[in-house]
C-alpha cells in the first residue's frame, strides 16, 4: 500500500467511525460499485472521497469531476489525496482544471495542491499557470507565501526558460530568494 493510500484510508476510517460502508468501499475491487457512490444521493463526503481516490488511482475517468472538486476543498488532506489520484488518472482534462484552480484569485488560499499538481503533470498548461500565479503572489504583503514557494519550486522543476523573468523578480522576496536562485540554476542557459 502506498503512503498516500495508507494516509487516506486511516483518515477516512476515523472520519467514518469504522462504518460497515467504509469497510466495504475500502475492500471492494468493483469499480462500478465505487462509481455508483459518486452519483448516489446522500453519500457522506468520506465515501465520495474514498471512491473517487480509488477510481482515480485505477485510471477510471469517472472519478475526474469528484477529484477536481476535492482538489479545491478547504481541507488540505483532501486536496492532497485528490492531487495524488489526479496525477495517476491520466485524464487530459486534469492540467486545464488544475491551471484554472491555481490561477483563481478567489480560491488562492486553496491553490497549493493544484500548483504542485501542475509541476508534477508537466503539461503545456503548467508553466503559464505557475508564472501567472507567482506573479500575483509577488505583491507586497501577499499572505500566500506557501503558494508562491510552490510556484517557484515547480518552475524550477519544469526548467522552462519562460520562467526566468518571474523567478528573477522572486529573488527580491526574502521568503522566496533561496528557492528562486535554485530554480534559476535549473533553467537552460541563454545563448
C-alpha positions, 0 to 999 in steps of 0.5 A: 500500500502506498503512503498516500493510500495508507494516509487516506484510508486511516483518515477516512476510517476515523472520519467514518467511525469504522462504518460497515460502508467504509469497510466495504468501499475500502475492500471492494475491487468493483469499480462500478460499485465505487462509481455508483457512490459518486452519483448516489444521493446522500453519500457522506463526503468520506465515501465520495472521497474514498471512491473517487481516490480509488477510481482515480488511482485505477485510471477510471475517468469517472472519478475526474469531476469528484477529484477536481472538486476535492482538489479545491476543498478547504481541507488540505488532506483532501486536496492532497489525496485528490492531487495524488489520484489526479496525477495517476488518472491520466485524464487530459482534462486534469492540467486545464482544471488544475491551471484554472484552480491555481490561477483563481484569485478567489480560491488562492488560499486553496491553490497549493495542491493544484500548483504542485499538481501542475509541476508534477503533470508537466503539461503545456498548461503548467508553466503559464499557470505557475508564472501567472500565479507567482506573479500575483503572489509577488505583491507586497504583503501577499499572505500566500507565501506557501503558494508562491514557494510552490510556484517557484519550486515547480518552475524550477522543476519544469526548467522552462526558460519562460520562467526566468523573468518571474523567478528573477523578480522572486529573488527580491522576496526574502521568503522566496530568494533561496528557492528562486536562485535554485530554480534559476540554476535549473533553467537552460542557459541563454545563448 
